[in-house]
């Protein structure tokens, strides 16, 4: 599941909440970006 973050109101938005529109359902902004996934560092053995 892809999560987006609104550039203006900083709310987290799922792909299902947006539907076919590329607008924030909270503030109506068209500027959204994908949230980065956290990276797990593994120590080499």
mmCIF file as Biopython writes it, N, C-alpha, C and O atoms, coordinates in Angstrom:
data_model
#
loop_
_atom_site.group_PDB
_atom_site.id
_atom_site.type_symbol
_atom_site.label_atom_id
_atom_site.label_alt_id
_atom_site.label_comp_id
_atom_site.label_asym_id
_atom_site.label_entity_id
_atom_site.label_seq_id
_atom_site.pdbx_PDB_ins_code
_atom_site.Cartn_x
_atom_site.Cartn_y
_atom_site.Cartn_z
_atom_site.occupancy
_atom_site.B_iso_or_equiv
_atom_site.auth_seq_id
_atom_site.auth_asym_id
_atom_site.pdbx_PDB_model_num
ATOM 1   N N  . UNK A ? 1  ? 0.846   -1.177  0.000   1.0 0.0 1  A 1 
ATOM 2   C CA . UNK A ? 1  ? 0.000   0.000   0.000   1.0 0.0 1  A 1 
ATOM 3   C C  . UNK A ? 1  ? 0.893   1.243   0.000   1.0 0.0 1  A 1 
ATOM 4   O O  . UNK A ? 1  ? 1.799   1.377   0.822   1.0 0.0 1  A 1 
ATOM 5   N N  . UNK A ? 2  ? 0.623   2.117   -0.911  1.0 0.0 2  A 1 
ATOM 6   C CA . UNK A ? 2  ? 1.418   3.329   -1.064  1.0 0.0 2  A 1 
ATOM 7   C C  . UNK A ? 2  ? 0.825   4.434   -0.197  1.0 0.0 2  A 1 
ATOM 8   O O  . UNK A ? 2  ? -0.386  4.657   -0.204  1.0 0.0 2  A 1 
ATOM 9   N N  . UNK A ? 3  ? 1.677   5.118   0.543   1.0 0.0 3  A 1 
ATOM 10  C CA . UNK A ? 3  ? 1.253   6.248   1.364   1.0 0.0 3  A 1 
ATOM 11  C C  . UNK A ? 3  ? 1.841   7.526   0.789   1.0 0.0 3  A 1 
ATOM 12  O O  . UNK A ? 3  ? 3.017   7.577   0.428   1.0 0.0 3  A 1 
ATOM 13  N N  . UNK A ? 4  ? 1.022   8.541   0.711   1.0 0.0 4  A 1 
ATOM 14  C CA . UNK A ? 4  ? 1.460   9.856   0.250   1.0 0.0 4  A 1 
ATOM 15  C C  . UNK A ? 4  ? 1.335   10.847  1.393   1.0 0.0 4  A 1 
ATOM 16  O O  . UNK A ? 4  ? 0.552   10.639  2.320   1.0 0.0 4  A 1 
ATOM 17  N N  . UNK A ? 5  ? 2.098   11.914  1.330   1.0 0.0 5  A 1 
ATOM 18  C CA . UNK A ? 5  ? 2.032   12.987  2.314   1.0 0.0 5  A 1 
ATOM 19  C C  . UNK A ? 5  ? 1.730   14.284  1.580   1.0 0.0 5  A 1 
ATOM 20  O O  . UNK A ? 5  ? 2.343   14.588  0.557   1.0 0.0 5  A 1 
ATOM 21  N N  . UNK A ? 6  ? 0.785   15.043  2.108   1.0 0.0 6  A 1 
ATOM 22  C CA . UNK A ? 6  ? 0.436   16.329  1.515   1.0 0.0 6  A 1 
ATOM 23  C C  . UNK A ? 6  ? 1.524   17.341  1.845   1.0 0.0 6  A 1 
ATOM 24  O O  . UNK A ? 6  ? 2.003   17.405  2.977   1.0 0.0 6  A 1 
ATOM 25  N N  . UNK A ? 7  ? 1.908   18.127  0.849   1.0 0.0 7  A 1 
ATOM 26  C CA . UNK A ? 7  ? 2.968   19.111  1.032   1.0 0.0 7  A 1 
ATOM 27  C C  . UNK A ? 7  ? 2.505   20.283  1.902   1.0 0.0 7  A 1 
ATOM 28  O O  . UNK A ? 7  ? 3.305   20.856  2.642   1.0 0.0 7  A 1 
ATOM 29  N N  . UNK A ? 8  ? 1.220   20.642  1.818   1.0 0.0 8  A 1 
ATOM 30  C CA . UNK A ? 8  ? 0.731   21.800  2.561   1.0 0.0 8  A 1 
ATOM 31  C C  . UNK A ? 8  ? 0.288   21.464  3.991   1.0 0.0 8  A 1 
ATOM 32  O O  . UNK A ? 8  ? 0.715   22.125  4.937   1.0 0.0 8  A 1 
ATOM 33  N N  . UNK A ? 9  ? -0.556  20.451  4.156   1.0 0.0 9  A 1 
ATOM 34  C CA . UNK A ? 9  ? -1.099  20.166  5.497   1.0 0.0 9  A 1 
ATOM 35  C C  . UNK A ? 9  ? -0.372  19.012  6.189   1.0 0.0 9  A 1 
ATOM 36  O O  . UNK A ? 9  ? -0.632  18.749  7.363   1.0 0.0 9  A 1 
ATOM 37  N N  . UNK A ? 10 ? 0.531   18.317  5.492   1.0 0.0 10 A 1 
ATOM 38  C CA . UNK A ? 10 ? 1.363   17.233  6.034   1.0 0.0 10 A 1 
ATOM 39  C C  . UNK A ? 10 ? 0.559   16.044  6.555   1.0 0.0 10 A 1 
ATOM 40  O O  . UNK A ? 10 ? 1.030   15.317  7.429   1.0 0.0 10 A 1 
ATOM 41  N N  . UNK A ? 11 ? -0.643  15.841  6.028   1.0 0.0 11 A 1 
ATOM 42  C CA . UNK A ? 11 ? -1.453  14.674  6.413   1.0 0.0 11 A 1 
ATOM 43  C C  . UNK A ? 11 ? -1.026  13.476  5.573   1.0 0.0 11 A 1 
ATOM 44  O O  . UNK A ? 11 ? -0.645  13.615  4.411   1.0 0.0 11 A 1 
ATOM 45  N N  . UNK A ? 12 ? -1.100  12.289  6.190   1.0 0.0 12 A 1 
ATOM 46  C CA . UNK A ? 12 ? -0.795  11.041  5.492   1.0 0.0 12 A 1 
ATOM 47  C C  . UNK A ? 12 ? -2.047  10.589  4.755   1.0 0.0 12 A 1 
ATOM 48  O O  . UNK A ? 12 ? -3.137  10.562  5.327   1.0 0.0 12 A 1 
ATOM 49  N N  . UNK A ? 13 ? -1.887  10.233  3.476   1.0 0.0 13 A 1 
ATOM 50  C CA . UNK A ? 13 ? -3.010  9.863   2.636   1.0 0.0 13 A 1 
ATOM 51  C C  . UNK A ? 13 ? -2.703  8.526   1.975   1.0 0.0 13 A 1 
ATOM 52  O O  . UNK A ? 13 ? -1.637  8.351   1.385   1.0 0.0 13 A 1 
ATOM 53  N N  . UNK A ? 14 ? -3.636  7.584   2.073   1.0 0.0 14 A 1 
ATOM 54  C CA . UNK A ? 14 ? -3.445  6.302   1.395   1.0 0.0 14 A 1 
ATOM 55  C C  . UNK A ? 14 ? -3.957  6.408   -0.032  1.0 0.0 14 A 1 
ATOM 56  O O  . UNK A ? 14 ? -4.700  7.328   -0.374  1.0 0.0 14 A 1 
ATOM 57  N N  . UNK A ? 15 ? -3.555  5.467   -0.846  1.0 0.0 15 A 1 
ATOM 58  C CA . UNK A ? 15 ? -3.944  5.470   -2.254  1.0 0.0 15 A 1 
ATOM 59  C C  . UNK A ? 15 ? -5.459  5.310   -2.406  1.0 0.0 15 A 1 
ATOM 60  O O  . UNK A ? 15 ? -6.048  5.875   -3.327  1.0 0.0 15 A 1 
ATOM 61  N N  . UNK A ? 16 ? -6.092  4.549   -1.514  1.0 0.0 16 A 1 
ATOM 62  C CA . UNK A ? 16 ? -7.532  4.337   -1.576  1.0 0.0 16 A 1 
ATOM 63  C C  . UNK A ? 16 ? -8.313  5.607   -1.247  1.0 0.0 16 A 1 
ATOM 64  O O  . UNK A ? 16 ? -9.388  5.832   -1.803  1.0 0.0 16 A 1 
ATOM 65  N N  . UNK A ? 17 ? -7.784  6.435   -0.352  1.0 0.0 17 A 1 
ATOM 66  C CA . UNK A ? 17 ? -8.467  7.675   0.033   1.0 0.0 17 A 1 
ATOM 67  C C  . UNK A ? 17 ? -8.503  8.684   -1.113  1.0 0.0 17 A 1 
ATOM 68  O O  . UNK A ? 17 ? -9.461  9.445   -1.241  1.0 0.0 17 A 1 
ATOM 69  N N  . UNK A ? 18 ? -7.468  8.691   -1.942  1.0 0.0 18 A 1 
ATOM 70  C CA . UNK A ? 18 ? -7.405  9.651   -3.030  1.0 0.0 18 A 1 
ATOM 71  C C  . UNK A ? 18 ? -8.330  9.271   -4.170  1.0 0.0 18 A 1 
ATOM 72  O O  . UNK A ? 18 ? -8.887  10.149  -4.830  1.0 0.0 18 A 1 
ATOM 73  N N  . UNK A ? 19 ? -8.505  7.984   -4.414  1.0 0.0 19 A 1 
ATOM 74  C CA . UNK A ? 19 ? -9.301  7.549   -5.557  1.0 0.0 19 A 1 
ATOM 75  C C  . UNK A ? 19 ? -8.553  7.823   -6.844  1.0 0.0 19 A 1 
ATOM 76  O O  . UNK A ? 19 ? -7.354  7.557   -6.929  1.0 0.0 19 A 1 
ATOM 77  N N  . UNK A ? 20 ? -9.235  8.350   -7.847  1.0 0.0 20 A 1 
ATOM 78  C CA . UNK A ? 20 ? -8.594  8.632   -9.132  1.0 0.0 20 A 1 
ATOM 79  C C  . UNK A ? 20 ? -8.069  10.053  -9.196  1.0 0.0 20 A 1 
ATOM 80  O O  . UNK A ? 20 ? -7.340  10.395  -10.126 1.0 0.0 20 A 1 
ATOM 81  N N  . UNK A ? 21 ? -8.421  10.889  -8.229  1.0 0.0 21 A 1 
ATOM 82  C CA . UNK A ? 21 ? -7.954  12.274  -8.204  1.0 0.0 21 A 1 
ATOM 83  C C  . UNK A ? 21 ? -6.579  12.356  -7.563  1.0 0.0 21 A 1 
ATOM 84  O O  . UNK A ? 21 ? -6.234  11.538  -6.709  1.0 0.0 21 A 1 
ATOM 85  N N  . UNK A ? 22 ? -5.810  13.326  -7.968  1.0 0.0 22 A 1 
ATOM 86  C CA . UNK A ? 22 ? -4.503  13.554  -7.346  1.0 0.0 22 A 1 
ATOM 87  C C  . UNK A ? 22 ? -4.608  14.861  -6.573  1.0 0.0 22 A 1 
ATOM 88  O O  . UNK A ? 22 ? -3.966  15.857  -6.909  1.0 0.0 22 A 1 
ATOM 89  N N  . UNK A ? 23 ? -5.426  14.835  -5.539  1.0 0.0 23 A 1 
ATOM 90  C CA . UNK A ? 23 ? -5.615  15.988  -4.648  1.0 0.0 23 A 1 
ATOM 91  C C  . UNK A ? 23 ? -5.735  15.492  -3.221  1.0 0.0 23 A 1 
ATOM 92  O O  . UNK A ? 23 ? -6.210  14.383  -2.975  1.0 0.0 23 A 1 
ATOM 93  N N  . UNK A ? 24 ? -5.308  16.307  -2.299  1.0 0.0 24 A 1 
ATOM 94  C CA . UNK A ? 24 ? -5.444  15.983  -0.880  1.0 0.0 24 A 1 
ATOM 95  C C  . UNK A ? 24 ? -6.921  16.097  -0.501  1.0 0.0 24 A 1 
ATOM 96  O O  . UNK A ? 24 ? -7.540  17.126  -0.771  1.0 0.0 24 A 1 
ATOM 97  N N  . UNK A ? 25 ? -7.502  15.060  0.119   1.0 0.0 25 A 1 
ATOM 98  C CA . UNK A ? 25 ? -8.908  15.143  0.503   1.0 0.0 25 A 1 
ATOM 99  C C  . UNK A ? 25 ? -9.145  16.100  1.675   1.0 0.0 25 A 1 
ATOM 100 O O  . UNK A ? 25 ? -10.290 16.468  1.939   1.0 0.0 25 A 1 
ATOM 101 N N  . UNK A ? 26 ? -8.102  16.506  2.373   1.0 0.0 26 A 1 
ATOM 102 C CA . UNK A ? 26 ? -8.243  17.397  3.525   1.0 0.0 26 A 1 
ATOM 103 C C  . UNK A ? 26 ? -8.180  18.872  3.143   1.0 0.0 26 A 1 
ATOM 104 O O  . UNK A ? 26 ? -9.026  19.661  3.564   1.0 0.0 26 A 1 
ATOM 105 N N  . UNK A ? 27 ? -7.166  19.250  2.336   1.0 0.0 27 A 1 
ATOM 106 C CA . UNK A ? 27 ? -6.999  20.676  2.020   1.0 0.0 27 A 1 
ATOM 107 C C  . UNK A ? 27 ? -7.149  21.001  0.529   1.0 0.0 27 A 1 
ATOM 108 O O  . UNK A ? 27 ? -7.210  22.175  0.163   1.0 0.0 27 A 1 
ATOM 109 N N  . UNK A ? 28 ? -7.210  19.977  -0.341  1.0 0.0 28 A 1 
ATOM 110 C CA . UNK A ? 28 ? -7.390  20.202  -1.763  1.0 0.0 28 A 1 
ATOM 111 C C  . UNK A ? 28 ? -6.110  20.490  -2.532  1.0 0.0 28 A 1 
ATOM 112 O O  . UNK A ? 28 ? -6.168  20.826  -3.715  1.0 0.0 28 A 1 
ATOM 113 N N  . UNK A ? 29 ? -4.967  20.368  -1.891  1.0 0.0 29 A 1 
ATOM 114 C CA . UNK A ? 29 ? -3.688  20.642  -2.539  1.0 0.0 29 A 1 
ATOM 115 C C  . UNK A ? 29 ? -3.380  19.588  -3.596  1.0 0.0 29 A 1 
ATOM 116 O O  . UNK A ? 29 ? -3.752  18.425  -3.441  1.0 0.0 29 A 1 
ATOM 117 N N  . UNK A ? 30 ? -2.707  19.988  -4.664  1.0 0.0 30 A 1 
ATOM 118 C CA . UNK A ? 30 ? -2.286  19.054  -5.710  1.0 0.0 30 A 1 
ATOM 119 C C  . UNK A ? 30 ? -0.852  18.584  -5.501  1.0 0.0 30 A 1 
ATOM 120 O O  . UNK A ? 30 ? -0.353  17.764  -6.271  1.0 0.0 30 A 1 
ATOM 121 N N  . UNK A ? 31 ? -0.189  19.089  -4.477  1.0 0.0 31 A 1 
ATOM 122 C CA . UNK A ? 31 ? 1.217   18.749  -4.248  1.0 0.0 31 A 1 
ATOM 123 C C  . UNK A ? 31 ? 1.318   17.633  -3.212  1.0 0.0 31 A 1 
ATOM 124 O O  . UNK A ? 31 ? 1.186   17.872  -2.011  1.0 0.0 31 A 1 
ATOM 125 N N  . UNK A ? 32 ? 1.554   16.415  -3.689  1.0 0.0 32 A 1 
ATOM 126 C CA . UNK A ? 32 ? 1.705   15.250  -2.820  1.0 0.0 32 A 1 
ATOM 127 C C  . UNK A ? 32 ? 3.041   14.586  -3.134  1.0 0.0 32 A 1 
ATOM 128 O O  . UNK A ? 32 ? 3.540   14.670  -4.256  1.0 0.0 32 A 1 
ATOM 129 N N  . UNK A ? 33 ? 3.610   13.930  -2.135  1.0 0.0 33 A 1 
ATOM 130 C CA . UNK A ? 33 ? 4.840   13.175  -2.372  1.0 0.0 33 A 1 
ATOM 131 C C  . UNK A ? 33 ? 4.776   11.864  -1.618  1.0 0.0 33 A 1 
ATOM 132 O O  . UNK A ? 33 ? 4.088   11.753  -0.603  1.0 0.0 33 A 1 
ATOM 133 N N  . UNK A ? 34 ? 5.492   10.873  -2.116  1.0 0.0 34 A 1 
ATOM 134 C CA . UNK A ? 34 ? 5.519   9.562   -1.482  1.0 0.0 34 A 1 
ATOM 135 C C  . UNK A ? 34 ? 6.391   9.619   -0.240  1.0 0.0 34 A 1 
ATOM 136 O O  . UNK A ? 34 ? 7.478   10.197  -0.251  1.0 0.0 34 A 1 
ATOM 137 N N  . UNK A ? 35 ? 5.901   9.014   0.821   1.0 0.0 35 A 1 
ATOM 138 C CA . UNK A ? 35 ? 6.683   8.942   2.051   1.0 0.0 35 A 1 
ATOM 139 C C  . UNK A ? 35 ? 7.784   7.910   1.869   1.0 0.0 35 A 1 
ATOM 140 O O  . UNK A ? 35 ? 7.568   6.856   1.272   1.0 0.0 35 A 1 
ATOM 141 N N  . UNK A ? 36 ? 8.959   8.219   2.386   1.0 0.0 36 A 1 
ATOM 142 C CA . UNK A ? 36 ? 10.073  7.280   2.293   1.0 0.0 36 A 1 
ATOM 143 C C  . UNK A ? 36 ? 9.891   6.172   3.309   1.0 0.0 36 A 1 
ATOM 144 O O  . UNK A ? 36 ? 9.415   6.405   4.420   1.0 0.0 36 A 1 
ATOM 145 N N  . UNK A ? 37 ? 10.267  4.985   2.929   1.0 0.0 37 A 1 
ATOM 146 C CA . UNK A ? 37 ? 10.215  3.874   3.856   1.0 0.0 37 A 1 
ATOM 147 C C  . UNK A ? 37 ? 11.444  3.919   4.755   1.0 0.0 37 A 1 
ATOM 148 O O  . UNK A ? 37 ? 12.491  4.430   4.356   1.0 0.0 37 A 1 
ATOM 149 N N  . UNK A ? 38 ? 11.321  3.395   5.947   1.0 0.0 38 A 1 
ATOM 150 C CA . UNK A ? 38 ? 12.461  3.392   6.859   1.0 0.0 38 A 1 
ATOM 151 C C  . UNK A ? 38 ? 13.440  2.296   6.435   1.0 0.0 38 A 1 
ATOM 152 O O  . UNK A ? 38 ? 13.035  1.216   6.004   1.0 0.0 38 A 1 
ATOM 153 N N  . UNK A ? 39 ? 14.708  2.589   6.562   1.0 0.0 39 A 1 
ATOM 154 C CA . UNK A ? 39 ? 15.754  1.655   6.163   1.0 0.0 39 A 1 
ATOM 155 C C  . UNK A ? 39 ? 16.310  0.986   7.407   1.0 0.0 39 A 1 
ATOM 156 O O  . UNK A ? 39 ? 16.650  1.647   8.389   1.0 0.0 39 A 1 
ATOM 157 N N  . UNK A ? 40 ? 16.397  -0.324  7.350   1.0 0.0 40 A 1 
ATOM 158 C CA . UNK A ? 40 ? 16.952  -1.087  8.461   1.0 0.0 40 A 1 
ATOM 159 C C  . UNK A ? 40 ? 18.401  -1.410  8.134   1.0 0.0 40 A 1 
ATOM 160 O O  . UNK A ? 40 ? 18.690  -2.071  7.137   1.0 0.0 40 A 1 
ATOM 161 N N  . UNK A ? 41 ? 19.310  -0.939  8.984   1.0 0.0 41 A 1 
ATOM 162 C CA . UNK A ? 41 ? 20.729  -1.213  8.772   1.0 0.0 41 A 1 
ATOM 163 C C  . UNK A ? 41 ? 21.090  -2.529  9.462   1.0 0.0 41 A 1 
ATOM 164 O O  . UNK A ? 41 ? 20.718  -2.780  10.608  1.0 0.0 41 A 1 
ATOM 165 N N  . UNK A ? 42 ? 21.818  -3.348  8.731   1.0 0.0 42 A 1 
ATOM 166 C CA . UNK A ? 42 ? 22.236  -4.644  9.249   1.0 0.0 42 A 1 
ATOM 167 C C  . UNK A ? 42 ? 23.750  -4.634  9.353   1.0 0.0 42 A 1 
ATOM 168 O O  . UNK A ? 42 ? 24.447  -4.257  8.411   1.0 0.0 42 A 1 
ATOM 169 N N  . UNK A ? 43 ? 24.248  -5.050  10.500  1.0 0.0 43 A 1 
ATOM 170 C CA . UNK A ? 43 ? 25.688  -5.071  10.702  1.0 0.0 43 A 1 
ATOM 171 C C  . UNK A ? 43 ? 26.284  -6.298  10.006  1.0 0.0 43 A 1 
ATOM 172 O O  . UNK A ? 43 ? 25.774  -7.409  10.149  1.0 0.0 43 A 1 
ATOM 173 N N  . UNK A ? 44 ? 27.354  -6.089  9.264   1.0 0.0 44 A 1 
ATOM 174 C CA . UNK A ? 44 ? 28.009  -7.185  8.556   1.0 0.0 44 A 1 
ATOM 175 C C  . UNK A ? 44 ? 28.687  -8.118  9.552   1.0 0.0 44 A 1 
ATOM 176 O O  . UNK A ? 44 ? 29.196  -7.686  10.585  1.0 0.0 44 A 1 
ATOM 177 N N  . UNK A ? 45 ? 28.682  -9.373  9.227   1.0 0.0 45 A 1 
ATOM 178 C CA . UNK A ? 45 ? 29.261  -10.380 10.122  1.0 0.0 45 A 1 
ATOM 179 C C  . UNK A ? 45 ? 30.641  -10.748 9.671   1.0 0.0 45 A 1 
ATOM 180 O O  . UNK A ? 45 ? 31.293  -11.583 10.298  1.0 0.0 45 A 1 
#
